[in-house]
Amino acid sequence: MVTVEDAVVARWEKAGSRFEVLVDPEAVQAIRDGRPVNLADKLALDQVFKDAKKGDKISLEHLEKTFHTRDIVEIARQIIQNGEVQVTTDQRHQLQALKHRQIVTMIARNAMNPQTGAPHPPARIEAAMNEARVHVDPFRSADQQVNEILAKLRPLLPIRLDTVRVRMKVPAQYYPRVIGELKGLGKLSEEQWLGDGAWSAVLEIPAGVQTELYEKLSARTKGAAETALVK
């Protein structure tokens, strides 16, 4: 459980009243990103306040009248999803850095250079974001910000969100080693066993995953796998 000192205040004005909870700032990000969170472990106090700094608690009766439940965790989730978050300068900087890394990773995984068809390394994306002076909102999901950020990067970097299709041929003895990882990387189609005993398929993946795919195939098959981009 987060301490009171490390928690942030999530506040929502609803039905003429103010409702506040003290919550782990990283849990706020996760909830707003749509990721699963055990919120019961992320509240500093199992209470809803009118003013958290003063310790003015709101009665369960008032909570039930407004939210139609006395479940503090469910009420806190609604406050976090719909309200605003009060953070210190240091907390905001930490959250912005975390969101910045998430966005760089997302772009690197899903984007490519349309001139070459190759992915951009994360370091190149991060350098372009810094040059473009991209502002990252710590409390908006990465998905919501990616397209806006890409628009700022395009004058500096040829970049496009895309998927690619890679045809693969894997010797039969290596099939059990690769099939699980391939399914985790993308969508398989056109699977077949060839006359020489090898397994063949087409894998659709985010453009930025190409390097990861080739490295994994090479490592798992000792360089025996064959790949080719499907135009």
C-alpha positions in Angstrom: 0.0 0.0 0.0 1.3 3.5 -0.9 2.0 5.9 2.0 0.1 9.1 2.5 3.3 11.0 1.7 3.8 9.3 -1.7 0.1 9.4 -2.7 -1.6 11.9 -5.0 -5.0 13.4 -4.5 -7.6 12.3 -7.1 -10.6 14.8 -6.9 -14.0 14.7 -8.6 -16.8 17.3 -8.3 -20.1 15.4 -8.5 -23.7 16.2 -7.6 -22.6 19.4 -5.9 -20.0 17.7 -3.7 -16.3 17.2 -3.8 -14.9 13.7 -3.4 -11.2 13.0 -2.9 -9.0 9.8 -2.5 -5.3 9.3 -1.8 -3.9 7.0 -4.4 -0.6 5.7 -5.8 0.2 7.9 -8.8 1.3 4.9 -11.0 -2.1 3.4 -10.3 -3.8 6.5 -11.7 -1.8 6.1 -14.9 -2.6 2.4 -15.2 -6.3 2.9 -14.7 -6.5 5.7 -17.2 -4.5 3.6 -19.7 -7.1 0.8 -19.3 -4.7 -1.6 -17.6 -5.8 -3.9 -14.8 -5.0 -2.6 -11.3 -5.7 -4.0 -7.8 -6.8 -0.7 -6.6 -7.5 -1.9 -3.0 -3.7 -2.1 -2.6 -3.1 1.3 -4.2 -5.1 3.5 -1.9 -3.2 5.2 0.9 -6.3 5.2 3.1 -9.6 3.3 2.8 -11.6 6.5 2.9 -13.2 9.1 0.6 -12.7 12.7 1.7 -14.3 16.1 1.1 -10.8 17.5 1.8 -8.0 15.0 2.1 -5.5 17.5 3.4 -7.8 18.4 6.3 -8.9 14.8 6.8 -12.6 15.7 6.3 -14.2 12.3 5.6 -17.5 11.7 3.7 -20.0 9.5 5.3 -20.9 6.1 3.8 -24.5 7.3 3.6 -23.6 10.2 1.4 -21.3 8.0 -0.7 -24.2 5.5 -1.3 -26.6 8.3 -2.2 -24.2 9.7 -4.8 -22.5 6.6 -6.1 -25.2 4.0 -5.3 -22.6 1.8 -3.6 -20.5 1.8 -0.4 -17.6 0.0 -2.1 -14.7 2.4 -1.5 -12.6 0.8 -4.2 -15.3 1.2 -6.8 -16.0 4.8 -5.8 -12.2 5.5 -5.9 -12.0 4.0 -9.4 -14.8 6.4 -10.6 -13.1 9.4 -9.0 -9.8 8.5 -10.7 -11.4 7.9 -14.1 -13.5 11.0 -14.2 -11.8 13.5 -12.0 -8.5 15.4 -11.8 -5.3 14.6 -10.1 -3.3 16.9 -7.9 0.5 16.1 -8.0 3.7 17.7 -6.8 6.2 18.9 -9.3 8.5 16.0 -8.5 5.7 13.5 -9.0 4.7 15.0 -12.3 8.2 14.8 -13.6 8.5 11.2 -12.6 5.1 10.3 -14.2 6.0 12.2 -17.4 9.3 10.3 -17.6 7.4 7.0 -17.3 4.8 8.0 -19.9 7.6 9.3 -22.2 9.3 5.8 -22.1 6.0 4.1 -22.8 5.3 6.2 -25.8 8.9 5.8 -27.2 8.5 2.0 -26.8 5.1 2.0 -28.5 6.3 4.0 -31.5 9.4 1.9 -31.9 7.3 -1.2 -31.8 4.6 -0.1 -34.3 6.3 2.4 -36.6 8.7 2.2 -39.5 10.7 4.3 -41.9 8.4 4.2 -45.1 11.5 5.0 -47.2 13.3 1.8 -46.2 10.7 -0.4 -44.6 12.9 -0.7 -41.5 12.0 0.2 -37.9 13.4 3.2 -36.2 15.5 2.4 -33.1 14.1 3.8 -29.8 17.1 6.1 -29.4 16.3 7.8 -32.7 12.7 8.3 -31.8 13.6 9.7 -28.4 16.1 12.1 -30.0 13.4 13.3 -32.5 10.9 13.8 -29.6 13.4 15.9 -27.7 14.2 18.0 -30.8 10.5 18.5 -31.5 10.0 19.5 -27.9 7.2 17.1 -27.5 5.1 17.5 -24.4 3.9 14.3 -22.8 0.8 14.4 -20.6 1.3 12.0 -17.7 -2.4 11.4 -17.3 -3.5 10.7 -20.8 -3.0 7.2 -22.2 -0.1 6.6 -24.6 -2.7 5.6 -27.3 -4.3 9.0 -27.1 -1.0 10.8 -27.6 0.8 8.8 -30.2 -0.8 10.3 -33.3 -0.3 13.8 -32.1 3.3 13.1 -31.4 3.8 11.4 -34.7 2.5 14.6 -36.5 5.3 16.5 -34.7 8.0 14.0 -35.5 7.3 13.7 -39.3 9.0 17.0 -40.2 12.1 15.5 -38.6 11.8 11.8 -39.3 10.2 9.7 -42.0 7.9 7.6 -39.9 4.6 5.8 -40.3 2.6 3.4 -38.1 2.2 0.2 -40.1 2.2 -3.5 -40.1 4.3 -5.9 -42.3 3.8 -9.5 -43.4 6.8 -11.8 -43.3 6.9 -15.2 -44.9 8.9 -17.7 -42.9 10.3 -21.2 -43.6 11.5 -23.1 -40.5 13.0 -26.6 -40.5 10.7 -29.1 -38.8 13.0 -29.8 -35.8 12.9 -26.1 -34.8 9.1 -25.7 -35.1 8.4 -26.5 -31.4 10.9 -23.9 -30.3 9.5 -21.0 -32.4 5.7 -21.4 -32.7 4.8 -20.1 -29.2 6.9 -16.9 -29.6 5.6 -16.3 -33.1 2.0 -16.4 -32.0 2.9 -13.9 -29.3 4.4 -11.5 -31.8 1.6 -11.3 -34.4 -1.0 -13.0 -36.5 -0.2 -16.2 -38.3 -1.7 -17.2 -41.6 -1.1 -19.5 -44.6 0.5 -22.2 -42.4 1.6 -25.3 -44.2 4.0 -28.2 -44.1 6.2 -28.3 -47.2 7.4 -31.3 -49.2 10.9 -31.1 -47.6 9.3 -31.3 -44.1 9.8 -27.7 -43.3 7.0 -25.5 -41.8 6.0 -22.3 -43.7 3.7 -19.5 -42.7 3.1 -15.7 -43.0 3.3 -13.6 -39.9 1.6 -10.2 -39.7 3.4 -8.0 -37.1 3.8 -4.3 -36.2 6.5 -2.8 -38.4 8.8 -2.1 -35.5 8.9 -5.8 -34.4 10.8 -6.9 -37.5 14.2 -6.8 -35.9 12.9 -8.7 -32.8 11.4 -11.4 -35.1 14.5 -11.9 -37.1 16.7 -12.1 -34.0 14.4 -14.6 -32.3 14.1 -16.8 -35.4 17.9 -16.8 -35.9 18.6 -17.7 -32.2 15.9 -20.4 -32.0 16.8 -22.1 -35.3 20.6 -21.5 -35.3 20.3 -19.4 -38.4 18.4 -22.0 -40.4 15.1 -20.1 -40.7 14.4 -18.2 -44.0 12.4 -15.0 -44.1 11.1 -12.6 -46.8 8.8 -9.6 -46.7 5.5 -10.1 -48.5 4.8 -7.2 -50.7 
